[in-house]
Amino acid sequence: MSGLNTMLISLTILFSLIFSTSNAQTCTNYTFSSNKIYSSCNDLPVLNAYLHWNYNSTSKTMDIAFRHTNMTSSKWVAWGINPTAKGMIGTQALVAFQDSNGTLKAFTSSVTGYTTQLQQGNLTFGVPLISAQLVNNEITIFATLELLSSNTSTITQLWQEGPVKGDSLMAHVTSGDNIKSVDTLDLLSGQATTTLSVSGGNSRQKRKNVHGVLNAISWGILMPLGALIARYLKVVDSAGPAWFYLHMACQHVAYVVGVTGWVLGLRLGSESVGIQYSAHRYIGIVLFSLGTLQVFALLLRPSPDHKYRFYWNIYHRMTGYTVIVLSVINVFKGLDILDPEKNWKLIYVIIISVLGVIAINLEVYKWIRVMKMKKNVKSENMNQAYGVNGVNGYSGKPRQSSADF
């Protein structure tokens, strides 16, 4: 019986811990220290945030308490409403942070651009009351909003966090959960509908996805595949000149598709003033430049017996390998920016790994052939020296060097 009692007590403690943890993770069981009661609340899906509110549909006023957990003095928080769009521009925000003197400040700020530093200013609606408190690493913004011009109880809400340097509010991260912190909220029903990104709507996100897919296929897959064809297929006797045309076709398709994705990326960048992924952008410019050089270099390709052909081969191969390495790096940088489901990055890793394994096996096959060719040439030369073929072994026909491979 004592063992059974011990087990029952342990299970009771375990379920109590689970229950208390689940309670701590939902807004419905939260109690404010001021005993303030809000009729509605919403667990925001990202950034450890919660919204509590009372909404008067007659006067169109809204009392809110925005809570953000896991906070430090080096972070700012904000919650806002965008009355005109689904994105960041136009958001009417409530902001709070702790300044260098340890004072917790709460104020309003209208977001007019991506480069905003959340300067204090009036909103398009009245905010007669605003305050904030910091308790147990949790900032709560309290405010009253006068939504008099609103004809609907549905709002687009956004929330955010970012670093504080001195008394300056710095730009927040532009990837991961920080670009997912937006949804549409019905103040009467409490139901929220997730929106794609704080930086734009569905069409913009689709263009981002198209940009990513085009560049991953072109620079990240077709370019390496074309290099494999050029390096290894030509050692296969039965391939004949077909390897060259396959190589050309693969690289030209990769270039055309890649440039299309690159131009789309430039357009996306021009629309995102203040948001810049410098490394991804500069690598993309280098890739376009080197890719263009590779395409036009074919027009200047010396004939096989030209004295400069050796140097052209070195240039062409080194440029090609540089493009491949930078392409793979930039695809991964793009995936980090888009932050898609992990399966997408896994799929690309698998594709590149398969190409890598194929390259290793073909490299081994190629060098086996090269060594056999060298051995055969050496054997034939010895036979010639002993007069096996023709006069003193020389038949008058040139030998194919293993260097051609």
Salt bridges, closest charged atoms under 4 A:
ASP99 OD2 - LYS105 NZ 3.72
GLU138 OE2 - ARG67 NE 3.09
GLU161 OE1 - HIS68 NE2 2.89
GLU161 OE2 - LYS75 NZ 3.92
ASP237 OD1 - ARG369 NH2 3.30
GLU271 OE1 - ARG204 NH1 3.25
GLU271 OE1 - ARG207 NH1 3.03
GLU271 OE2 - ARG267 NE 3.43
ASP336 OD1 - LYS345 NZ 2.64
ASP339 OD2 - LYS180 NZ 3.53
GLU363 OE2 - ARG231 NH2 2.94
GLU380 OE1 - ARG399 NH1 3.04
